[in-house]
Amino acid sequence: YFISDPTLLEILSLGSDPQSVPPHFQSGLFDSVTSVAFDKADKYKMLEMSSQQGERVKFQKITDGVLVDSPLMAKGNIEVWLQALVDGMQATVRGVIKVASTHVNEQDLETFIFTHPAQISLLGIQF
Protein backbone atom coordinates (compact mmCIF):
# COMPACT_ATOMS: atom_id res chain seq x y z
CA TYR A 1 0.00 0.00 0.00
CA PHE A 2 1.29 3.46 -0.86
CA ILE A 3 0.16 5.59 2.05
CA SER A 4 1.90 7.95 4.44
CA ASP A 5 3.22 6.74 7.78
CA PRO A 6 0.66 8.74 9.83
CA THR A 7 -2.20 7.32 7.74
CA LEU A 8 -0.84 3.79 8.11
CA LEU A 9 -0.55 4.20 11.88
CA GLU A 10 -4.12 5.52 12.08
CA ILE A 11 -5.44 2.61 9.98
CA LEU A 12 -3.60 0.11 12.16
CA SER A 13 -5.03 1.72 15.28
CA LEU A 14 -8.56 1.35 13.84
CA GLY A 15 -8.17 -2.37 13.16
CA SER A 16 -10.73 -3.41 15.75
CA ASP A 17 -13.35 -1.09 14.21
CA PRO A 18 -13.57 -2.01 10.50
CA GLN A 19 -16.24 0.61 9.77
CA SER A 20 -13.72 3.36 10.60
CA VAL A 21 -11.19 2.24 7.98
CA PRO A 22 -13.02 2.94 4.64
CA PRO A 23 -12.57 6.73 4.83
CA HIS A 24 -8.85 6.04 4.35
CA PHE A 25 -9.38 4.09 1.12
CA GLN A 26 -9.04 7.25 -0.99
CA SER A 27 -5.73 8.20 0.62
CA GLY A 28 -3.92 5.57 -1.41
CA LEU A 29 -5.02 2.34 0.17
CA PHE A 30 -7.10 1.40 -2.88
CA ASP A 31 -7.15 3.02 -6.26
CA SER A 32 -10.80 3.06 -7.28
CA VAL A 33 -12.69 1.78 -4.26
CA THR A 34 -13.79 4.63 -2.02
CA SER A 35 -15.97 2.73 0.42
CA VAL A 36 -17.53 -0.57 1.34
CA ALA A 37 -21.03 -1.12 2.67
CA PHE A 38 -21.36 -3.03 5.92
CA ASP A 39 -24.33 -5.13 6.96
CA LYS A 40 -26.59 -3.37 9.46
CA ALA A 41 -26.95 -6.47 11.63
CA ASP A 42 -23.32 -7.61 11.49
CA LYS A 43 -20.81 -4.75 11.58
CA TYR A 44 -18.04 -7.06 10.36
CA LYS A 45 -19.79 -8.21 7.17
CA MET A 46 -18.86 -6.26 4.01
CA LEU A 47 -21.57 -6.47 1.34
CA GLU A 48 -20.46 -4.25 -1.54
CA MET A 49 -17.79 -1.85 -2.75
CA SER A 50 -18.37 1.63 -4.16
CA SER A 51 -16.39 3.84 -6.50
CA GLN A 52 -15.89 7.59 -6.41
CA GLN A 53 -18.49 7.87 -9.19
CA GLY A 54 -21.06 6.14 -6.99
CA GLU A 55 -21.05 2.82 -8.82
CA ARG A 56 -21.69 -0.09 -6.46
CA VAL A 57 -20.73 -3.72 -6.95
CA LYS A 58 -21.78 -6.47 -4.56
CA PHE A 59 -19.10 -8.91 -3.46
CA GLN A 60 -19.86 -12.05 -5.44
CA LYS A 61 -18.33 -15.31 -6.58
CA ILE A 62 -19.20 -17.82 -9.27
CA THR A 63 -20.93 -20.97 -8.06
CA ASP A 64 -22.03 -23.49 -10.70
CA GLY A 65 -21.61 -20.85 -13.41
CA VAL A 66 -23.80 -18.30 -11.64
CA LEU A 67 -22.80 -15.22 -9.66
CA VAL A 68 -23.96 -15.45 -6.05
CA ASP A 69 -23.53 -12.90 -3.28
CA SER A 70 -20.44 -13.60 -1.21
CA PRO A 71 -20.05 -11.09 1.64
CA LEU A 72 -16.59 -10.65 3.12
CA MET A 73 -15.81 -10.68 6.82
CA ALA A 74 -13.65 -7.99 8.44
CA LYS A 75 -12.51 -10.05 11.41
CA GLY A 76 -9.12 -10.71 12.89
CA ASN A 77 -6.02 -8.60 12.42
CA ILE A 78 -6.46 -5.66 10.07
CA GLU A 79 -3.84 -6.91 7.64
CA VAL A 80 -5.72 -10.21 7.37
CA TRP A 81 -9.10 -8.73 6.60
CA LEU A 82 -7.64 -6.08 4.27
CA GLN A 83 -6.05 -8.93 2.32
CA ALA A 84 -9.41 -10.74 2.35
CA LEU A 85 -10.92 -7.53 0.94
CA VAL A 86 -8.33 -7.44 -1.86
CA ASP A 87 -8.94 -11.12 -2.63
CA GLY A 88 -12.71 -10.57 -2.55
CA MET A 89 -12.48 -7.58 -4.90
CA GLN A 90 -10.39 -9.61 -7.34
CA ALA A 91 -12.72 -12.62 -7.19
CA THR A 92 -15.74 -10.37 -7.70
CA VAL A 93 -14.29 -8.62 -10.73
CA ARG A 94 -13.11 -11.94 -12.18
CA GLY A 95 -16.59 -13.43 -11.76
CA VAL A 96 -18.37 -10.41 -13.22
CA ILE A 97 -16.06 -10.50 -16.24
CA LYS A 98 -16.76 -14.21 -16.79
CA VAL A 99 -20.50 -13.66 -16.71
CA ALA A 100 -20.27 -10.54 -18.88
CA SER A 101 -18.22 -12.43 -21.47
CA THR A 102 -21.21 -14.67 -22.11
CA HIS A 103 -23.63 -11.74 -22.21
CA VAL A 104 -21.64 -9.57 -24.63
CA ASN A 105 -22.82 -11.52 -27.69
CA GLU A 106 -26.31 -12.27 -26.34
CA GLN A 107 -27.47 -8.78 -25.34
CA ASP A 108 -27.91 -5.65 -27.38
CA LEU A 109 -25.30 -2.96 -26.72
CA GLU A 110 -27.43 -0.71 -24.51
CA THR A 111 -28.62 -3.57 -22.32
CA PHE A 112 -25.07 -4.88 -21.96
CA ILE A 113 -23.66 -1.49 -20.98
CA PHE A 114 -26.32 -0.70 -18.39
CA THR A 115 -26.43 -4.14 -16.73
CA HIS A 116 -22.71 -4.43 -15.99
CA PRO A 117 -20.23 -2.24 -14.09
CA ALA A 118 -18.68 0.49 -16.26
CA GLN A 119 -15.18 -0.97 -16.47
CA ILE A 120 -16.58 -4.39 -17.36
CA SER A 121 -18.80 -2.85 -20.04
CA LEU A 122 -15.82 -1.03 -21.52
CA LEU A 123 -13.86 -4.26 -21.55
CA GLY A 124 -16.74 -6.15 -23.18
CA ILE A 125 -17.31 -3.73 -26.02
CA GLN A 126 -13.63 -3.95 -26.99
CA PHE A 127 -14.27 -7.35 -28.54
Secondary structure, 3 states (H helix, E strand, C coil): CCCCHHHHHHHHHCCCCHHHCHHHHHHCCCCCEEEEEECCCCCCEEEEEEECCCCEEECEEEECCEEEECCEECCCCHHHHHHHHHHHHHHHHHHHHHHHHHHCCCCCHHHHHHHCCHHHHHHHCCC
